């Protein structure tokens, strides 16, 4: 998927399209476009909902009747294969239920098309279904699924899918930061709030989103800030104004964490093509120094981004608390003034 800007996927047993919503949102926030090249669903009500929400393009019926040669090339397979055969809410007949065997359609397509990755829906009861012994953590059904995915298809790695996605985002963030540093004009003031950065802010925000995907502490801190902000907005009934300023300031501080690294990398990025002999010792020495600086700078950014995000969230958490106190005090003063005004009118009337 190197240098790809459009991620293509297929959505099997799509239902109402819940899996694709999260999938497309994640890639959109990371700066990628997504395209569904095939949707498979057989229930009329679900097909109607899919057509209404996502359009009629690429919707097919029963996947068992679709040959792999009819499926366009894609990067990811999404599948919420029917859960009734495994769920604790169903009869749990597993592969003895026709619906349970539809997993093997996923196997067939993965084996033939070999996509970049896949996402399969979990359901309560799938992992422990058909255990030989009550103390077993994994049942025979899930063991069969793992065997197919890991041993036969060789798709699963020691790393989890989440960890693999984090590595993918880190690689993309490194590329984006390096290209961004190279594209900046000479003399540009590298501060998020400066007017020179206005045309580059979407690229900076994209890099920040990629970095958030590489660090669980950073994602947690970012989510907490936005939850606290939404809670304060709901609690105080204040829209816009000071809260919008807080949100923009938070984005500015996040952006400057990235720009600190960009500033260092840009200082070591050649402004023009250096010409010389292939084995020129000075060129090799400068290239080696540049590579070491890039590596150290980016390594420090990735290793510290989680901690810096936590410190940033903590700082803004205190600011939000102070704002809440100020708003409550202001409302209390207004209420006291209103009560005083009412009492004065009442006394004058007597």
N, C-alpha and C positions, 0 to 999 in steps of 0.2 A: 504493500500500500504506500510505498515511498512516493512522495510528491503528488499523491492523488488528492483531489479536492472534492470529488463526489464519491460517497460510499454507497455502493449498491447492495441491496439485501432482498431476501425473500421471507415472507411471513406465512408459515404453515399453521393450519388449525387456528386461524387468526382470531376467531371470536369477534369481539368488538374492537380489537386493535390496541389493547392495553399495552402489550409488550413493546410494540413499535413506538408508542408515544414516548416512553422513557428512553428508548434507544435513540430515536431521532433528536430528542432534546439534548442528550449528552453530546452527540456529535455536532449539533448546531452550536452549542455553547463553546465547543472546542474549535469552531471556525470551519466546519465541514458542511457541505450540502449532502443530503441523503436522497436516494431514489429507490422506491420499491419496484422491483422488476417482476415480481409474481406474488400473488396473494391466493391462498387456498382456504376455502371454507365451504361447507355444504348446507348449513342451516339458513333457510330463506330470510329469517328475521335478522340474523347476523350479517348476511350479504347486503341486505337493505341498509343497515347501519353503516357498514364499511363503504358502500357506494355513496351514501350521503356525506360521510365525514372525510373520505379520502379520494373519492372519484371512482368511476367504473374501470379505469385502466388497469390492466394486468390481473384482474380477478378471475380465478379459475375455480372449478368445483372440486370434485373428488381427486385428491392428490395421487391416489393409487392408479388412476387412469392417465396420468401425465408422465410421459417418457422423459428421462433426463436430457435427451437431445432437444426437447422442446423448452427447457428451462434456460433462460439467458444466463450468461456468466454473472456471478455476484461475489461480494466480499464476505457477507455474514448471512447465516441462516438463523432465523428466529422461529421457535416452535413451542407452542403451548399444547403439546400432544394430549389428547383426551385423558382427563385425570380420573374419570369415574371408575375406571378399572382398578385404580390403586388407592384412591382416597379413602380415608376412614369414614367419609360420609356415604360412600357407595358400597357395593357388595364385595369389593376387593378380590375379584376373580383374576386379576393380573393378566397374563398373556393368554389365559383361557377365554377372556372376553375379547371379542373382535376389535373393540376400540383400543384395548391394550396393545395389540399387535401393530398399531399404527406407528409405534416408535421405530419399527424396522423400515418404514418409509423414510424416516429421517436418516437412518443408517445408509439406505440405498443412495440417497442424494449426496450425502457427505462423502461417501466412498467414490462416487463418480465425479463430483464437481470440485472437491478439495478446496473449499473456501478458506479465507483468512481466519475465520473464527465462527463460533456459533453460540447461541444462548437458548437453553432449554428451561422451560418453566418447572419449578419444583411444586410439590403438593404434599400436604401432611399425610404421611402413611407410605409414601413412595420408598423412602430409605429403608424402612423396617419391614416392608411387605414380604410375606412368605419366608419368615425366619425359620431355620431348622431348629434352633434352640432359643428359648426366651431371652437368654442373656446376650445373644448376638446383637451387635450394634447395627449391622447391615444385613438385610434380607437377601434371599437368592435372586429376586427380581432386579434389585438395584445392582447387585454384583454382576449380573448378566449385562446390564446397561454399561457399567464401568468397563467390563471386559471388552465389549464391542468398541467403545470410544477410545480406550487406552491401548489395548493390545492389538486389536485388528485394524483400527483406523489410525492408530498412533497420533491422535489429536491432543490428548491430555498430556501436560507436562507436570513436573514437580511443583511448578508455580501455579497458584490459583488463577482463575480467569481475571479476577480483580487486579492481582499483582501484574499479570501480563498487560492489562490495559494501562496500568500506571507506568510500566516501562515504555509502552508505545507513546504515551503522552510526554514522558520525559525526553524521548528521542525527538519528538516533534517540537517541543519547547526549545531544545538546544538548537535545532535548525532555524526556528523562527527568530530567536535572539541573535544568532550569528548573522542572518540575512538582514535583520533590522538594523544592527550596528553598521553594517556595510552600506545600507541605503541612505543613512542619514547624511544630509548635506554638510559641507564644511562650515563651521561657525554656528551650528545649531545649539541652542541652549537645551540641555538634556534634563529638564525638570517637568514633571507631569502637568503642573499648573501653568507653565509658560506658554505664550501664544505660538511659539515655534512648534510645540508638540500637538497642536490642535488637529492637523491632518493625520497624525500618527497614532492618536489615542485609540481608535478601533484595533490597531495591531497590538498596542500595549495591553488592552483589555483581553484580547485573545490569548496573549502569552500568560497573563495572570490566571485565566481560566484553565489553561493547560497545566500550570504549576499547581493549582488547587487539586487537579486530578492525580498528581504525583505524591501528595502528602495527606494522609488521613488526619493528622492534627490540624493542618491548615484548613481542610474541608470542614472539620468540626467547628473550628473557631469562626469561619466565615458564616456557616449556618447559624451559629449562636447569635452572631451580631445581627443578622437579618431577622431572626426570630424575636430578639429583644426590641429591635426597631419597630417591627410590626405590632408587637404587644403594647409598646408605648403609644403608638399611633392609635390603636384600638382603645386603650385605657383613657387617654387624654382627649380623644376625638380631635386631635390636631392634624390637619392635612397640609402638606407642603411647608413652605417657610423654613423654619429652623431645622426640621427633620430632613428636608431635601438637602440642606446645606451640610448636615452631618453625613448623609449618604455620599454626597459628592466628595467630601473631605476624606471619607474612608476609601473611596476609589483612588483618590489622589495619592494617599499614603501607600496603598497597595501597589500602584503604578511606580512609585518612586523606589520601592524595593527592587523591582525589575530594572529600573533605569540606573540604579547604582552599579549593577553588573554590566549593563550596556555601555556605560561611560568608560569602564576599564577596558572592555573588549574593543570599543571603537578606537581607543588610543593606540592599540596595537594592530589595527586593521589598515593595510596599505591603502592609500588614497588613489594610487594608480598602479598599473601593471608594471612590475619590476622585471626588467630585461637583463639577462646575463647568461653566462655559461651554465650548463646543466649542473656541473659539479663545482660551482663556485662556493668556496668555503663560507664566505660572508653571508651569502643568500641562505645557505643551509643553517647557519648559526641563527640568523634572524627568524627563519621559519620555525626552528626548534624552540626559540624563546617564545614566539607567538603561540605555538601549540601548547606550551606549558602554562602560559598565562591564561589562555582560554580554558584549559582544563581545570586549573585551580579556581578561577572565577566562577565558572558554571557549577563546579562541584560544591563550592561554598554556598552558592545560591540555593541549590537543591537541598543540601543538608540543613540549612538554617531557615528555609522558608517556613516550615511548620512552626518553629519557635518564634520567628518574627511575626507570624500571623496570630499566634496566641497572645503575644505582647500587645499587638495592635488591637485585638478584640478586647483585651483587658482594659486598655486605655479608653476605648470608646464606650465600654460598659460603664465606666465611672462617669463619663460625660453624659450618657443617657440618664443615669441616675440623678445627676445634678440638674439636668433639664426637667426631669419629672418633678423634682422638688420645687424648682422655680415656678413651674406651671401650677402646681398645687397651691403654693404660697400666693401666687397672683390671683388665683380663683378665690382663695379664702379671703384675700383683701377686698376683692370685688364684692363678695358676698356680705362681708362686714359693712362695707360702704352702702350697699343696697339696703341692708337691714337698718342701718342708721338713718338712711333717708326715709324709709317707711315709718320708723318710730317718730321721727321729727314731724312728719305730716300728721301722724295720729295725735301727738301731743298738742300740735297747733289747733287741730280740730276741736279738742276738748276745751 
